[in-house]
Amino acid sequence: MGSVIGQILGFAVGVAISPVPVIAVILMLFSKSATKNSVSFAVGWIVGLSAVGLIVLAVGATVSDSSESDAAGVVKLLIGLLFVALAVKQWKGRPADGETAQMPGWMNSIDSFTAGKSLGFGFLMAAVNPKNLGLTMAAAATIGAAGLDTGNELATLVVYVLIASVTIVLPVGAYLILGDRADAPLITAKQWLIDNNNTVMAVLFVVLGFKLIGDALAVLL
């Protein structure tokens, strides 16, 4: 189990480094329903990652051991190629020198979110966002191909979800514990993420994309 956690650690960190969801949860912390919305978003995020992981594990359990590794290799290859393409898109979309980075338009409506909408939004950001979906599928495929028993598979998935959720849970925890004293560092973090989102994502997609392609080729060749 320990060796499998080591294999999926990079995927979990890749999910945790998600500037847009972190910006979204920080904006919720400055909204009129800060506590309810931010906690709901974090719960939705955790449920989303868990749901994707459980589905991939369930699908993997229906295939034979002989085809399981090949299936995991194909999944990783496809996701790796997608990430390389997304890296190019993110790099081309970064702000030009002297240009101010803009937040996505939907972020302007976060102040009007309800707890239910925040919950659903957190789920979508974790389970439907291409990067997070791809990395969670790759992590779950790795777990499923490791030959662990059901209990250890689920325990490994829990570790993955916890690590992948740390950047969402930490701002919420800081707000709940520190209150207004957390405002300054949260504002600084939000602005840095807005300014550097495209560059961070481009580098991340390149690193993870080629890692996944390499892992896939090692399995398939």
N, C-alpha and C positions, 0 to 999 in steps of 0.2 A: 504493500500500500504506500509506503514511504517513497519508493522509487517512482510510482505513478504520480504522486503529488508533485514530485520534482519535475516530471514531464509536462504537467499542466500548469505549472506556476507561471510560465510566460504568457499563456493564454489568459489567465486570471488578471495578471498585471495589465495586459493589453485592454481588457474590458474596463478595469479600474481607471485607466488613463483615457477618459471620455470627457473632453472639455464641455461639450454642449449639455449633457445631463447635469454635470456639476454646476454649470452656470444656471441652469433651470432651477435646481434645488436651492441655490443661493438666492436667486430672485424670489423664490417662495418664502424664504426666511425674512424677507423685507416686505412681504404682503400683509394684508390685514388679518388673514387667517394663517399666520406663519406656522404655528405648531401643528395644527391639524393637517394642513396641506403638505408640509415637508415630511412629516411622519408617514402620511399616506403615500407620498411619492416613493419614499424609501421602501415601504412594504411592497408596493407594486413592482418596484425594481427587483427586489429579492424573489418575489413570486414568479416574475417573468423569466429570470435566469434559471430558476429551479424547474419551471415547466418545460423549457427547451431541453435542458439536460435530461430530465426524466423521460421525455418523449424519445430522444435519441437512444437512451439506454434501453428503453422498451423495444424499439425497433431492432436494435442490435441483438437483443436476446432472442429474436425470432430467426436469426440466420445461423448457419452452422459455423463451428469454430474455424473450418478451413477457409470459409469465404469472409470471415469477419475482418481479418487483417487487410485483405484486399479492399473491402468496402470502406474501411477507415482510411486507407491510402487514397482512394478515389475522392472521398469527401475532402480530405486535406488538400489534395491537388487543386480541386475546383475552387475551394475557398482561397488558397494561396494566389491563384491567377486573378480572382476577383479583387483581392487586396492590392495587388500590383496595379491593376487598372484604376482602383480608387485612389491610390497614391498619386498617380499622374493627375487625376482630376483635382485632388486637393491642392497639389503644388501649383497647378495652373490658376486655381481660384484664390490664391493668397493675395492680400492687399499689396498694391505697388508701393514703392518707397514714398513716404509722405502721405499715403492714403490712410484714412481712418477705417478700421475694421468695423463692420456693422453686424449687429445681432440679427438673427432670423426674425422676421416680422411677427411670428406667432408668440415670441417671448413678451411682446408688449401686452398680451392678454393674460399673462400669468396672474396678475393681481386679482383677476375676477374668477380664478379657478375655485371650484368647490373641492371638498375632500375626496368625493367620488371621482371627479375628473382628474385630480392629481394622482389618485391610485391607478386609474386606467392609463394615464400618461406615463407613469413610471413603468408600468408593465410593457407598454409599447416601446419605450426607449430601450428597455433591456432585451425584449424578445423579438422585436421586428427590425430595429436598427441593423443595417447590414454587417457592420463590424462586430457588434456584440452577439448577434445571431450566429455569424460565422465562427467566431472564437469559441462560443459555448458549444456549438455543434462539434468543432474539432476537439475540444476538451472532453466532451462526453464520448466521442468516438474513441479517443485514447483510453479513457477509463474502461469502456466496454470491451476493448480489444486486449486488456491486460490480464484477463482470466481471473479476476477477483470474484469472491462470492458476493451475493446480493448486499449483505450488510456492509462490507468494505467498499463496494461500489457507491452506495448511498453516502457513506461517511466521507469518501473522497469528493463526491459531488458537493457535499455541504462545505467542505474546506474551500473548494473552488468558489462557490457562491459568496462565502464570507470574504475572501480576499478580493474578489471582483467587485464587492459592494463597499469596500472601505472608504473610497473617496466620496461616496454618497452619504454614508452613515456618519462619517466624521464631522462634516459641517453641521448636520442636524444635531449631533451630540454636543458639539461646541456651543451651539445656540441654546440648547436646553440647559446646559450647565452654566454657561457664562453670561447668557442674556445679552444686554447691550454692549458688554465688553468685547464680544466677538465681532461687532460690526466692522471695525476698521480692517482687521485681517481678511474678513470675508469680502469686503469691497475691493481690496487690493487683489485678492485671488481671482475674483470675477473679471476685473479689467484685464489682468494678465492673460487669462484664458481666452477672452474675446480677441485680444490683439494677436495672439499666437496660435489660435485654433487650427488654421489651415496648415501651418508649418509643422506643428506637433503631430497632426493626424497624418500628414504625408510621410514623415519619417517613420512613424509607427507602422503605417501600412506597408512600407517597403521592408522593414525589418521582419515583421510578422509574415508578410507574404512570402518572402524567400525562405524563411524558416519552415513554413508549411509545405512549400514546394520541395524543399530538401527532404523533409520527413516523409513526404509522399513517395518520392523517388526511391528512398531507402526501402520502403515497404513493397513497392510495385516492381522494382527491377531486380 
